[in-house]
């Protein structure tokens, strides 16, 4: 089912080069903002702190990884709030202030005392201020600039997480080995503070009304879309919500625990970091391919096969001592599906519910992603602590991927959002 067949009546196809010629600067800033924001950086770093924190403080891996759950749950619960702020006060202000807060609080983790509750409190602060530097904000602006090529634009935007997965683990391993884990937090915090913040301050903004594509507006020029109350009464909202939940609860733990899973198989830290880099390349590839496919075919047909790929990754990782090539393949397939999922959240929110209240609706759909991505690493770690192996949870994860992808086959056609949005 091609998207062209269901463009709302009266909407003239946008010139593809026109959308990118108008919005490429904002898209570039969004890529940098995503890469240096609170969505990818904590997840790419904390797995490499298990050994040094365990040696210095004597904490278990479950205790060390619990902050990612605290961070993720808090961020997920606040996602609708930051979405409302972006809808109400503008995405630029929300994103820039949150990026600043994230950089400062993440860098402050270098001051972590040998007290477990203080360690958790510091991660809580990261979650409280950082959610506005995630795709909750960056994707709203991208959706406002692009319609005809929205899938590809969102795929490019979310390449930021791929860049983080490729670069940040290498920085983290180098910093820990040469400067120590405390300095690592301060060094990585320079990415949002000295790289992303100046670029986004210079380039990132929402389009003026005359710059908006016709596909997101009614004949009167008002943004189209349903309210949050209308969205949550729609069965499609809950199908998307449940799909995100199943994928997040299976992927998040595999991603965070990947260095530890590979270490259990006898793989050294540098090789594990290389696998994480390949995982990042998988995310990058998944972003672009998924985005291009979404601009041509119905999302359910795109999503189901792609979201089933990590089941093969789990099967590979069940081996006692996979070769580097097999581990790299597992990482690539896992990353490819992760890239597809993130594209889908932003794309489906805009196509099924419109742009007028996108921030709040996307925030609600981001909630299961944030919560279950945060809970998943603890589930994986707890299984490892209690059984001595990751194998039981890897077996279960294969079912989660298939169920999550399959739910999206029941969404049905994109609705025709050709009326001005209501308030609320």
SULJOFEN-V193101 format. One record per residue. N is the residue number from 1. RES is the residue in one letter. PHI is phi as a letter, one per 30 degrees, with the letter a starting at -180 (* if undefined). BURIAL is 1 if it has 24 or more other ideal C-beta (glycine too) atoms within 12 Angstrom, else 0. D_LAST is the distance of its C-alpha to the last C-alpha in whole Angstrom. Layout:
N/RES/PHI/BURIAL/D_LAST, N/RES/PHI/BURIAL/D_LAST
This chain:
1/X/*/0/33, 2/X/d/0/32, 3/X/d/1/29, 4/X/e/0/30, 5/X/d/0/31, 6/X/b/0/27, 7/X/d/1/25, 8/X/e/1/23, 9/X/e/0/25, 10/X/i/0/26, 11/X/d/0/25, 12/X/d/0/28, 13/X/e/0/29, 14/X/d/1/29, 15/X/d/0/32, 16/X/d/0/33, 17/X/d/0/35, 18/X/d/0/32, 19/X/d/1/29, 20/X/d/1/31, 21/X/d/0/33, 22/X/d/1/30, 23/X/c/1/28, 24/X/d/0/31, 25/X/d/0/31, 26/X/d/1/28, 27/X/d/1/28, 28/X/d/1/32, 29/X/d/1/30, 30/X/d/1/27, 31/X/e/1/30, 32/X/d/1/32, 33/X/d/1/29, 34/X/d/1/28, 35/X/d/1/32, 36/X/c/1/32, 37/X/c/1/29, 38/X/d/1/28, 39/X/d/1/28, 40/X/c/1/31, 41/X/d/1/34, 42/X/e/1/34, 43/X/d/1/34, 44/X/d/1/37, 45/X/c/1/39, 46/X/d/1/39, 47/X/d/1/41, 48/X/d/1/44, 49/X/c/1/44, 50/X/e/1/45, 51/X/d/1/49, 52/X/d/1/49, 53/X/d/1/47, 54/X/d/0/49, 55/X/d/0/52, 56/X/d/0/51, 57/X/c/0/49, 58/X/i/0/50, 59/X/d/1/47, 60/X/d/0/46, 61/X/d/1/44, 62/X/d/1/41, 63/X/d/1/41, 64/X/d/1/41, 65/X/d/1/38, 66/X/e/1/36, 67/X/e/1/34, 68/X/d/1/33, 69/X/d/1/31, 70/X/e/1/30, 71/X/e/1/29, 72/X/d/1/27, 73/X/d/1/25, 74/X/d/1/24, 75/X/d/1/23, 76/X/d/1/21, 77/X/d/1/19, 78/X/d/1/18, 79/X/e/1/17, 80/X/d/1/13, 81/X/d/1/14, 82/X/d/1/16, 83/X/d/1/13, 84/X/d/1/11, 85/X/d/1/14, 86/X/d/1/14, 87/X/d/1/11, 88/X/c/0/11, 89/X/c/0/15, 90/X/j/0/17, 91/X/d/1/18, 92/X/d/1/22, 93/X/d/1/21, 94/X/d/1/20, 95/X/d/1/22, 96/X/d/1/25, 97/X/d/1/25, 98/X/d/1/24, 99/X/d/1/27, 100/X/d/1/30, 101/X/d/1/29, 102/X/d/1/29, 103/X/e/1/33, 104/X/d/1/34, 105/X/d/1/33, 106/X/d/1/34, 107/X/d/1/38, 108/X/d/1/38, 109/X/d/1/39, 110/X/d/1/42, 111/X/c/0/43, 112/X/e/1/42, 113/X/d/0/45, 114/X/d/0/47, 115/X/b/0/44, 116/X/d/0/42, 117/X/d/0/39, 118/X/d/0/39, 119/X/e/1/39, 120/X/d/1/36, 121/X/d/0/34, 122/X/d/1/35, 123/X/d/1/33, 124/X/e/1/30, 125/X/d/1/30, 126/X/e/1/30, 127/X/d/1/27, 128/X/d/1/25, 129/X/c/1/25, 130/X/d/1/25, 131/X/d/1/22, 132/X/d/1/21, 133/X/c/1/24, 134/X/c/1/24, 135/X/e/1/22, 136/X/e/1/19, 137/X/c/1/19, 138/X/e/1/22, 139/X/d/1/21, 140/X/d/1/18, 141/X/d/1/20, 142/X/d/1/22, 143/X/d/1/20, 144/X/d/1/19, 145/X/c/1/23, 146/X/b/1/24, 147/X/b/1/24, 148/X/d/1/27, 149/X/c/1/28, 150/X/d/1/25, 151/X/e/1/27, 152/X/d/1/30, 153/X/d/1/28, 154/X/d/1/26, 155/X/d/1/30, 156/X/d/1/31, 157/X/e/1/28, 158/X/d/1/29, 159/X/d/1/32, 160/X/e/1/32, 161/X/d/1/32, 162/X/d/1/35, 163/X/e/1/37, 164/X/d/1/36, 165/X/d/1/38, 166/X/d/1/41, 167/X/c/1/41, 168/X/d/1/40, 169/X/e/1/42, 170/X/d/1/45, 171/X/d/1/44, 172/X/d/1/44, 173/X/d/1/47, 174/X/d/0/49, 175/X/d/1/48, 176/X/d/1/48, 177/X/d/0/52, 178/X/c/0/53, 179/X/c/0/51, 180/X/j/0/50, 181/X/d/1/46, 182/X/d/1/45, 183/X/d/0/46, 184/X/e/1/44, 185/X/d/1/41, 186/X/d/1/41, 187/X/d/1/42, 188/X/d/1/39, 189/X/d/1/37, 190/X/d/1/39, 191/X/d/1/37, 192/X/d/1/33, 193/X/d/1/35, 194/X/c/0/37, 195/X/c/1/37, 196/X/d/1/33, 197/X/e/1/32, 198/X/d/0/34, 199/X/d/1/33, 200/X/d/1/30, 201/X/d/0/30, 202/X/d/0/32, 203/X/c/1/30, 204/X/d/1/27, 205/X/a/1/24, 206/X/d/1/21, 207/X/d/1/22, 208/X/d/0/22, 209/X/e/0/21, 210/X/d/0/25, 211/X/c/1/25, 212/X/d/1/22, 213/X/d/1/23, 214/X/d/1/23, 215/X/d/1/22, 216/X/c/1/18, 217/X/b/1/18, 218/X/d/1/18, 219/X/d/0/21, 220/X/d/0/19, 221/X/j/0/19, 222/X/d/0/15, 223/X/d/1/13, 224/X/c/1/13, 225/X/k/1/11, 226/X/c/1/9, 227/X/d/1/6, 228/X/d/1/7, 229/X/d/0/8, 230/X/d/1/10, 231/X/d/1/11, 232/X/d/0/13, 233/X/c/0/14, 234/X/c/1/16, 235/X/e/0/20, 236/X/d/1/20, 237/X/e/1/17, 238/X/d/0/20, 239/X/d/1/23, 240/X/d/1/22, 241/X/e/1/21, 242/X/d/1/24, 243/X/d/1/26, 244/X/e/1/25, 245/X/e/1/26, 246/X/d/1/30, 247/X/d/1/30, 248/X/d/1/29, 249/X/d/1/31, 250/X/c/1/34, 251/X/d/1/34, 252/X/e/1/33, 253/X/d/1/36, 254/X/d/1/38, 255/X/d/1/37, 256/X/d/1/38, 257/X/d/1/41, 258/X/e/1/42, 259/X/e/1/45, 260/X/d/1/46, 261/X/e/1/46, 262/X/d/1/49, 263/X/d/1/50, 264/X/d/1/51, 265/X/d/1/53, 266/X/i/0/55, 267/X/c/1/53, 268/X/d/0/53, 269/X/d/1/50, 270/X/d/0/51, 271/X/d/1/51, 272/X/d/1/48, 273/X/d/1/46, 274/X/d/1/47, 275/X/d/1/46, 276/X/d/1/42, 277/X/d/1/43, 278/X/d/1/43, 279/X/e/1/40, 280/X/d/1/39, 281/X/d/1/40, 282/X/d/1/39, 283/X/d/1/35, 284/X/e/1/36, 285/X/d/1/38, 286/X/d/1/35, 287/X/e/1/32, 288/X/d/1/34, 289/X/d/1/35, 290/X/d/1/32, 291/X/e/1/30, 292/X/d/1/33, 293/X/d/1/33, 294/X/d/1/29, 295/X/d/1/30, 296/X/b/0/32, 297/X/b/1/32, 298/X/d/1/29, 299/X/d/1/28, 300/X/d/1/29, 301/X/d/0/33, 302/X/d/1/32, 303/X/d/1/31, 304/X/e/1/33, 305/X/d/1/37, 306/X/d/1/35, 307/X/d/1/34, 308/X/d/1/37, 309/X/e/1/39, 310/X/d/1/39, 311/X/e/1/41, 312/X/d/1/44, 313/X/d/1/43, 314/X/d/1/43, 315/X/d/1/46, 316/X/d/1/48, 317/X/d/1/47, 318/X/d/1/49, 319/X/d/0/52, 320/X/d/0/54, 321/X/b/0/55, 322/X/d/1/53, 323/X/d/0/55, 324/X/e/0/53, 325/X/d/0/52, 326/X/d/1/51, 327/X/d/1/48, 328/X/d/1/47, 329/X/d/1/46, 330/X/d/1/44, 331/X/d/1/42, 332/X/d/1/42, 333/X/d/1/41, 334/X/d/1/38, 335/X/d/1/37, 336/X/e/1/37, 337/X/d/1/34, 338/X/d/1/32, 339/X/d/1/32, 340/X/d/1/31, 341/X/d/1/28, 342/X/d/1/26, 343/X/e/1/26, 344/X/d/1/25, 345/X/e/1/22, 346/X/d/1/21, 347/X/d/1/22, 348/X/d/1/20, 349/X/e/1/17, 350/X/d/1/17, 351/X/d/1/19, 352/X/d/1/17, 353/X/b/1/14, 354/X/i/1/14, 355/X/c/1/13, 356/X/d/1/10, 357/X/b/1/8, 358/X/e/1/12, 359/X/e/1/12, 360/X/d/1/10, 361/X/d/1/12, 362/X/d/1/15, 363/X/e/1/15, 364/X/d/1/15, 365/X/d/1/17, 366/X/d/1/19, 367/X/e/1/20, 368/X/d/1/22, 369/X/d/1/24, 370/X/d/1/24, 371/X/d/1/25, 372/X/d/1/28, 373/X/d/1/29, 374/X/d/1/30, 375/X/d/1/31, 376/X/e/1/34, 377/X/e/1/36, 378/X/d/1/37, 379/X/d/1/37, 380/X/d/1/40, 381/X/d/1/42, 382/X/d/1/42, 383/X/d/1/44, 384/X/d/1/46, 385/X/d/1/47, 386/X/c/0/48, 387/X/c/0/49, 388/X/i/0/51, 389/X/a/0/49, 390/X/d/1/46, 391/X/e/0/47, 392/X/e/0/45, 393/X/d/1/42, 394/X/d/1/43, 395/X/d/0/44, 396/X/d/1/40, 397/X/d/1/38, 398/X/d/1/40, 399/X/d/0/38, 400/X/d/1/35, 401/X/d/1/35, 402/X/d/1/36, 403/X/d/1/33, 404/X/d/1/30, 405/X/d/1/31, 406/X/d/1/32, 407/X/d/1/29, 408/X/d/1/27, 409/X/d/1/30, 410/X/c/0/28, 411/X/d/1/24, 412/X/i/0/26, 413/X/d/0/25, 414/X/d/1/22, 415/X/d/1/20, 416/X/c/0/20, 417/X/c/1/17, 418/X/c/1/18, 419/X/c/0/15, 420/X/e/0/13, 421/X/d/1/9, 422/X/d/0/7, 423/X/d/0/4, 424/X/j/0/0
